[in-house]
Amino acid sequence: MKKAIFIFTAIIFTGITNSFAQTTPAMPASETVLKEAYTKAAKENKKVMLIFHASWCGWCKKMEASLADPTVKKSIDDNYVIATLDVQEQPAKKNLENPGAMEVMTKLKGDKAGLPFWVVLDPKGTVLADSQVRPAGASLNTYGENVGCPASDSEVAFFTNILKATSKINDEQLALISKRFAMNRPAPAPAKTAAVPAGTN
C-alpha cells in the first residue's frame, strides 16, 4: 500500500514538474536567433540590428520603445531585421538569457559596454557598426564608449549617422528618428530655491 502511494505521488509530482517546465520554455540559442535574422535579412535585402538587453535594464526598454514608435518603426523595419539576445540577467531570471549570448557579445567587443549594446551586421555576419564611440581611425575590433540607447544630441547624431551609412533611410526619416530618440533625454532636475532665513521679511 505504501509503495502504491509512493508511486502515485511520484507520478503526480512528475506531472506538475513537467507542466511548469512547459509554461517556461527555454530561450532559443543565440546561434538560432542569429541564423534566422541573417536568413531573413538576406531574403529581404536588409541589414541586421542585433540588440543585447536584459529584463532589468531601463535603457533597454527605452531603446525598444523608441524603435517601436510609429514615427520610427517603418523606417527601421524597411531597412533592418531586429534581433535581440538576452544577457546579464539577475540570478532569479537566468532562464531569460539566450544560451551562448554572452559569448557572442564578448566576440563583438560588447562585454565591457553595458546595456543596451547594439551591432549592425550584414546578412553574412560582418560587423558594419556598433554602439561604441571610438577615436577616429580605431578598429571595430577595439573597445569604445557605449552609447547604449541614444538620448543626448551627440548620441542621437552618432546613431543617425550609422543608420545613414548602413541603410537607405532618407534625411526626412532620419529627422523623425532623431526627434523620437531625443525624447529619451532625462528630464532636467527642478531648480532648487534658496531658503529664506527666518525674520528677513
Wavefront OBJ file of the C-alpha trace (Angstrom):
o trace
v 0.000 0.000 0.000
v 2.802 2.413 0.949
v 4.586 1.543 -2.275
v 1.441 2.298 -4.305
v 1.025 5.691 -2.575
v 4.695 6.499 -3.226
v 4.364 5.655 -6.930
v 1.140 7.679 -7.211
v 2.807 10.671 -5.513
v 5.831 10.381 -7.803
v 3.592 10.359 -10.888
v 1.692 13.459 -9.688
v 4.960 15.287 -8.861
v 6.395 14.441 -12.292
v 3.238 15.732 -13.983
v 3.364 19.009 -12.047
v 7.065 19.441 -12.770
v 6.504 18.820 -16.485
v 3.609 21.293 -16.636
v 5.810 24.000 -15.054
v 8.602 23.188 -17.492
v 6.174 23.620 -20.387
v 4.993 27.046 -19.206
v 8.562 28.435 -19.124
v 10.107 27.309 -22.412
v 13.847 27.642 -22.838
v 15.020 30.696 -24.748
v 16.336 29.910 -28.231
v 20.104 29.595 -28.519
v 21.912 32.664 -29.820
v 23.002 30.745 -32.944
v 19.349 30.080 -33.794
v 18.378 33.741 -33.312
v 21.265 34.931 -35.478
v 20.731 32.337 -38.215
v 17.063 33.321 -38.533
v 17.965 37.031 -38.618
v 20.688 36.565 -41.267
v 18.397 34.416 -43.424
v 15.591 36.972 -43.269
v 17.974 39.885 -43.916
v 19.441 38.162 -46.983
v 15.993 37.362 -48.345
v 14.699 40.916 -47.804
v 17.937 42.751 -48.726
v 18.295 44.294 -45.260
v 20.890 44.600 -42.512
v 20.615 43.033 -39.058
v 20.424 45.215 -35.968
v 21.385 42.940 -33.087
v 20.488 44.311 -29.651
v 21.762 42.840 -26.374
v 19.419 43.576 -23.479
v 18.133 42.386 -20.095
v 14.784 42.488 -18.305
v 16.097 44.797 -15.541
v 17.561 47.352 -17.969
v 15.508 50.561 -18.142
v 17.527 51.977 -21.047
v 16.947 48.733 -22.973
v 13.200 49.274 -22.620
v 13.618 52.866 -23.868
v 15.559 51.600 -26.885
v 12.867 49.056 -27.723
v 10.065 51.613 -27.231
v 11.850 54.108 -29.481
v 12.341 51.578 -32.282
v 8.696 50.502 -31.981
v 7.362 54.072 -32.066
v 5.068 54.579 -35.108
v 7.183 57.552 -36.280
v 10.269 55.305 -36.437
v 9.148 51.709 -36.860
v 8.513 51.631 -40.629
v 11.855 53.260 -41.479
v 13.697 50.786 -39.261
v 11.702 47.724 -40.358
v 12.160 48.564 -44.051
v 15.937 48.514 -43.623
v 16.806 46.244 -40.687
v 15.893 42.907 -39.197
v 15.854 43.486 -35.446
v 17.229 40.586 -33.405
v 17.584 40.582 -29.632
v 19.697 38.497 -27.286
v 19.132 38.489 -23.534
v 22.256 38.660 -21.336
v 23.428 39.571 -17.833
v 20.178 38.721 -16.045
v 19.827 38.602 -12.263
v 20.193 35.067 -10.821
v 16.417 34.662 -10.391
v 15.842 35.349 -14.096
v 18.754 33.488 -15.678
v 16.191 31.420 -17.614
v 15.505 34.526 -19.746
v 19.030 34.519 -21.178
v 19.692 33.118 -24.633
v 22.269 30.320 -24.358
v 25.572 31.481 -25.836
v 24.540 35.157 -25.977
v 27.281 36.372 -23.644
v 29.891 34.614 -25.768
v 28.543 36.399 -28.876
v 28.578 39.733 -27.036
v 32.184 39.151 -25.956
v 33.226 38.231 -29.509
v 31.683 41.510 -30.704
v 33.663 43.518 -28.082
v 30.498 44.345 -26.144
v 31.229 42.515 -22.895
v 32.507 45.735 -21.235
v 29.973 48.035 -22.861
v 26.922 47.854 -20.611
v 23.348 47.570 -21.874
v 21.822 48.039 -24.299
v 24.646 47.171 -26.652
v 23.781 47.012 -30.340
v 25.546 45.967 -33.508
v 24.698 46.416 -37.201
v 25.710 43.437 -39.357
v 25.266 42.412 -42.951
v 23.462 39.133 -43.780
v 26.797 37.282 -43.728
v 27.507 38.391 -40.161
v 30.103 41.053 -40.985
v 30.076 43.853 -38.401
v 29.369 47.221 -40.056
v 28.977 49.359 -36.927
v 28.111 49.167 -33.253
v 27.051 51.362 -30.352
v 30.574 52.213 -29.216
v 32.169 55.591 -29.948
v 35.863 55.164 -30.726
v 38.674 57.565 -31.583
v 38.942 58.385 -35.290
v 40.622 55.555 -37.180
v 40.131 52.976 -34.410
v 39.106 49.497 -35.491
v 35.718 47.954 -34.663
v 37.790 45.214 -33.063
v 38.643 47.569 -30.158
v 36.619 48.734 -27.194
v 34.967 52.157 -27.158
v 32.465 54.125 -25.098
v 28.966 52.670 -25.388
v 26.153 54.998 -26.438
v 23.505 52.433 -25.466
v 20.093 53.958 -26.094
v 20.770 57.302 -27.799
v 19.416 60.309 -25.905
v 21.801 63.293 -25.913
v 22.410 65.339 -29.074
v 25.798 63.696 -29.681
v 24.446 60.170 -29.074
v 21.488 60.696 -31.410
v 23.793 62.150 -34.081
v 26.100 59.132 -33.735
v 23.139 56.744 -34.105
v 21.604 58.512 -37.107
v 24.998 58.669 -38.850
v 25.234 54.893 -38.514
v 21.708 54.490 -39.870
v 22.568 56.733 -42.822
v 25.721 54.725 -43.562
v 24.105 51.290 -43.298
v 20.622 51.793 -44.780
v 18.506 53.634 -47.340
v 16.804 55.787 -44.701
v 16.465 59.329 -46.085
v 17.111 62.652 -44.338
v 13.422 63.269 -43.630
v 13.115 59.888 -41.929
v 16.370 60.466 -40.024
v 14.968 63.740 -38.691
v 11.936 61.879 -37.311
v 14.193 59.241 -35.770
v 16.364 61.954 -34.194
v 13.286 63.662 -32.751
v 11.997 60.412 -31.242
v 15.299 59.384 -29.680
v 15.807 62.888 -28.262
v 12.701 62.192 -26.163
v 14.825 59.714 -24.187
v 16.731 62.540 -22.511
v 16.194 62.561 -18.758
v 14.025 65.461 -17.619
v 16.084 68.272 -16.089
v 16.163 68.310 -12.314
v 13.911 71.014 -10.808
v 15.761 74.156 -9.809
v 16.437 74.434 -6.118
v 15.009 77.528 -4.447
v 17.116 79.232 -1.854
v 15.733 79.059 1.646
v 14.746 82.452 3.055
v 16.162 82.942 6.561
v 13.552 83.494 9.223
v 12.865 87.093 10.202
v 14.057 88.673 6.926
v 10.593 89.726 5.674
l 1 2 3 4 5 6 7 8 9 10 11 12 13 14 15 16 17 18 19 20 21 22 23 24 25 26 27 28 29 30 31 32 33 34 35 36 37 38 39 40 41 42 43 44 45 46 47 48 49 50 51 52 53 54 55 56 57 58 59 60 61 62 63 64 65 66 67 68 69 70 71 72 73 74 75 76 77 78 79 80 81 82 83 84 85 86 87 88 89 90 91 92 93 94 95 96 97 98 99 100 101 102 103 104 105 106 107 108 109 110 111 112 113 114 115 116 117 118 119 120 121 122 123 124 125 126 127 128 129 130 131 132 133 134 135 136 137 138 139 140 141 142 143 144 145 146 147 148 149 150 151 152 153 154 155 156 157 158 159 160 161 162 163 164 165 166 167 168 169 170 171 172 173 174 175 176 177 178 179 180 181 182 183 184 185 186 187 188 189 190 191 192 193 194 195 196 197 198 199 200 201
